Amino acid sequence: MLGDDLRTWFELFKGIVIYRPAPRGGHIADGWLNPMDIENRFKSEQLRFAGRPYDPSDQEQHEKLLDAIINYAGALVTCKLLERRRQMSPPSVDYRLTSFGRRVGSWGYGSKPGFKKRSLFFVVALGFRAYRFRTVITIGAVGWGILNALKFYAAAASWAEGLPFAAWSGAVVSVLIAIWIAIKTKVGGHG
């Protein structure tokens, strides 16, 4: 189903907790993950990538995996499910779940993700697909609007041709009085 790939990558990010050494000893779990943490999960759990078991010695597969991690993480950041932290020293890109991401993660997991979770990722995937065609959609919407405006004004003009002169003069006088009242109230004059 459309969106299942996004959901699977989201669950990959959600399902990892990394404990890093603290400066004064011990470990902390601050929730930040870098692409190497995700790659380590592929190594340790012998997950498949692109239809093949992941082999870290295959440089081409390694680079494609890192590209996929960064691309899917970027998509999840756009959806506000992950947040990105860029450290300058040492240079790295880290990601962690947002509060919205934690809420979405509790809607189900694995082969039974739940209707809400599956629907959310379906809508997100549709949004990304529609975004690729945004110029075509914009041109179509503008063209459709112009067509509807022309049809409306043609119908209004044919309707207005049949009105008697008295109705037209009454409408024009009413509009002029409304404009005069609006100007007087804005300027502040009374009477």
HELIX and SHEET records of a PDB file:
HELIX    1   1 ASP A    4  LYS A   14  1                                  11    
HELIX    2   2 PRO A   35  SER A   44  1                                  10    
HELIX    3   3 GLN A   59  THR A   78  1                                  20    
HELIX    4   4 SER A   99  GLY A  105  1                                   7    
HELIX    5   5 PHE A  115  ARG A  132  1                                  18    
HELIX    6   6 ARG A  134  GLU A  161  1                                  28    
HELIX    7   7 PHE A  165  VAL A  187  1                                  23    
SHEET    1   A 2 ARG A  20  PRO A  21  0                                        
SHEET    2   A 2 HIS A  27  ILE A  28 -1                                        
SHEET    1   B 2 ARG A  48  PHE A  49  0                                        
SHEET    2   B 2 ARG A  52  PRO A  53 -1                                        
SHEET    1   C 2 LEU A  82  GLN A  87  0                                        
SHEET    2   C 2 SER A  92  LEU A  97 -1                                        
END                                                                             
